[in-house]
Amino acid sequence: MSKSKKSEFSPNDFVVYPAHGVGKIVSIESQEIAGIELELFVISFEKDKMTLRVPTHKATEIGMRSLSSPDIVSKAMTTLKGKAKAKKAMWSRRAQEYEQKINSGDLIAIAEVVRDLHRTDDQREQSYSERQLYEAALERLTREVAAVSGDDEVEAARQVGDVLISRAAA
């Protein structure tokens, strides 16, 4: 791999790693692994107290991407306002689909999961696994909204909550 190839990511950039959500590239380092010199992005996920090293030449291949544009964030918010899609499939099948959407790293797909699993106070209670998926999707959505807007997560959570409440009132 040539060093001259300019990467689309650089230190201090916020990126979205599909399986973990929003992280920050701390540095780019070289490491010898199995006798091969590899250039790696060092990505810190502060909230999870986790550091991930991703080979630079594999980053886009595995789905790592830059933060969504404000335009995509507003599309995701519009998705949240939509009517929940009631699916008739067995829960295990739906849970698998929701899990795939959450781990896809696609903000709109994550917003669909939040929309579909959101419950208002007057609706039946969620099962444990439903709540786990909902909270995972909500956290991913909130973190990216916060990173894109430059707000803190509390403010982003309020924005997302307001959209969900306004949908319930409609």
Phi and psi in degrees as a GROMACS rama.xvg file:
@    title "Ramachandran Plot"
@    xaxis  label "Phi"
@    yaxis  label "Psi"
@TYPE xy
-84.2928  142.59  SER-2
-73.3251  -20.0147  LYS-3
-71.9257  -20.8891  SER-4
-64.2567  118.075  LYS-5
-78.3531  124.095  LYS-6
-81.8082  152.927  SER-7
-80.578  -7.17661  GLU-8
-115.016  145.934  PHE-9
-142.362  163.722  SER-10
-52.4926  145.668  PRO-11
76.2046  0.449372  ASN-12
-78.1372  143.539  ASP-13
-88.5043  136.057  PHE-14
-131.937  163.772  VAL-15
-113.479  119.493  VAL-16
-100.539  123.176  TYR-17
-47.865  -46.0166  PRO-18
-82.7991  -10.5907  ALA-19
-127.391  -10.2985  HIS-20
89.6219  -148.251  GLY-21
-81.171  129.204  VAL-22
-137.335  172.643  GLY-23
-121.635  130.648  LYS-24
-72.4084  117.956  ILE-25
-86.3516  -41.8045  VAL-26
-162.726  174.149  SER-27
-122.143  123.134  ILE-28
-128.389  158.649  GLU-29
-103.308  140.064  SER-30
-144.096  142.95  GLN-31
-94.6367  120.401  GLU-32
-126.088  121.9  ILE-33
52.1552  41.2888  ALA-34
78.3021  2.32473  GLY-35
-112.425  131.668  ILE-36
-79.023  120.896  GLU-37
-119.569  141.821  LEU-38
-97.0207  128.405  GLU-39
-125.243  140.308  LEU-40
-81.8928  133.275  PHE-41
-102.536  112.572  VAL-42
-112.135  128.595  ILE-43
-103.81  129.591  SER-44
-110.682  88.7455  PHE-45
-57.7295  -44.7276  GLU-46
-61.3781  -36.1854  LYS-47
-90.1958  -1.21211  ASP-48
51.1892  52.2397  LYS-49
-135.055  144.114  MET-50
-121.917  135.088  THR-51
-123.124  138.108  LEU-52
-112.949  122.704  ARG-53
-121.855  126.387  VAL-54
-56.6631  132.706  PRO-55
-61.2978  -35.3237  THR-56
-75.8115  -11.2166  HIS-57
-105.048  -7.67718  LYS-58
-53.5082  -54.2695  ALA-59
-72.5585  -31.7368  THR-60
-60.2494  -37.4771  GLU-61
-87.7966  1.11968  ILE-62
100.771  4.49227  GLY-63
-65.1715  136.731  MET-64
-144.125  165.845  ARG-65
-71.8796  167.617  SER-66
-59.4331  153.125  LEU-67
-65.1654  154.518  SER-68
-75.7246  159.162  SER-69
-55.7775  -29.804  PRO-70
-63.2853  -44.8304  ASP-71
-66.2117  -38.7838  ILE-72
-60.9255  -42.5244  VAL-73
-69.133  -32.3044  SER-74
-64.453  -39.5454  LYS-75
-64.1972  -40.7509  ALA-76
-64.6355  -38.4036  MET-77
-64.3201  -39.4637  THR-78
-59.5721  -40.4589  THR-79
-60.9179  -34.445  LEU-80
-71.4564  -19.7507  LYS-81
-64.1437  170.766  GLY-82
-80.1954  136.781  LYS-83
-60.5141  137.028  ALA-84
-86.7164  112.021  LYS-85
-82.5536  118.902  ALA-86
-102.919  144.58  LYS-87
-94.006  -6.86369  LYS-88
-65.8501  162.695  ALA-89
-62.5081  150.81  MET-90
-58.1687  -40.7237  TRP-91
-60.1273  -38.0015  SER-92
-69.339  -45.4538  ARG-93
-63.966  -41.9109  ARG-94
-59.7388  -40.2611  ALA-95
-63.2518  -43.6768  GLN-96
-63.1983  -43.8619  GLU-97
-61.3107  -43.7885  TYR-98
-59.2213  -43.3278  GLU-99
-62.8653  -41.5215  GLN-100
-64.0737  -43.3114  LYS-101
-62.0944  -44.8492  ILE-102
-81.7662  -2.4375  ASN-103
-72.6292  -25.1799  SER-104
81.5912  -0.0642289  GLY-105
-82.2597  115.694  ASP-106
-59.4004  -38.6558  LEU-107
-68.5176  -40.1391  ILE-108
-63.0026  -39.5697  ALA-109
-65.2786  -41.263  ILE-110
-61.8039  -36.368  ALA-111
-62.3229  -40.7545  GLU-112
-63.8222  -45.6037  VAL-113
-59.8831  -47.1844  VAL-114
-59.3162  -47.8637  ARG-115
-69.8011  -29.5437  ASP-116
-100.103  -5.41257  LEU-117
-65.926  135.351  HIS-118
-123.56  136.698  ARG-119
-89.7702  169.25  THR-120
-59.4344  -30.7688  ASP-121
-88.5994  2.21166  ASP-122
-95.8239  164.734  GLN-123
-60.2675  153.031  ARG-124
-70.5338  150.351  GLU-125
-80.0066  150.62  GLN-126
-74.2403  168.397  SER-127
-59.3528  -47.0314  TYR-128
-67.6489  -34.5919  SER-129
-62.6635  -45.175  GLU-130
-64.68  -39.4432  ARG-131
-61.1392  -45.894  GLN-132
-65.4647  -42.627  LEU-133
-60.0212  -47.6452  TYR-134
-66.179  -36.8116  GLU-135
-64.7833  -44.8921  ALA-136
-65.8805  -43.7819  ALA-137
-61.4155  -41.5766  LEU-138
-65.1754  -43.9464  GLU-139
-61.4401  -45.4463  ARG-140
-61.8108  -48.9239  LEU-141
-60.9331  -43.9371  THR-142
-62.3207  -41.4154  ARG-143
-72.6905  -38.843  GLU-144
-59.9728  -42.7238  VAL-145
-63.2078  -45.2567  ALA-146
-65.9957  -39.5634  ALA-147
-69.2585  -44.5492  VAL-148
-81.4093  -16.1637  SER-149
82.0923  3.07952  GLY-150
-81.5509  171.392  ASP-151
-83.4667  169.133  ASP-152
-64.9802  -29.9348  GLU-153
-63.5137  -45.1577  VAL-154
-65.3757  -41.8491  GLU-155
-63.9058  -39.9084  ALA-156
-64.3897  -36.9349  ALA-157
-65.1817  -43.2445  ARG-158
-59.5574  -47.64  GLN-159
-64.1494  -42.8272  VAL-160
-61.1001  -41.3563  GLY-161
-60.9202  -41.3595  ASP-162
-64.1171  -44.2029  VAL-163
-65.463  -38.4627  LEU-164
-67.9608  -41.7446  ILE-165
-64.9759  -32.9305  SER-166
-66.7342  -41.7408  ARG-167
-65.6869  -34.1731  ALA-168
-73.3889  -26.3983  ALA-169
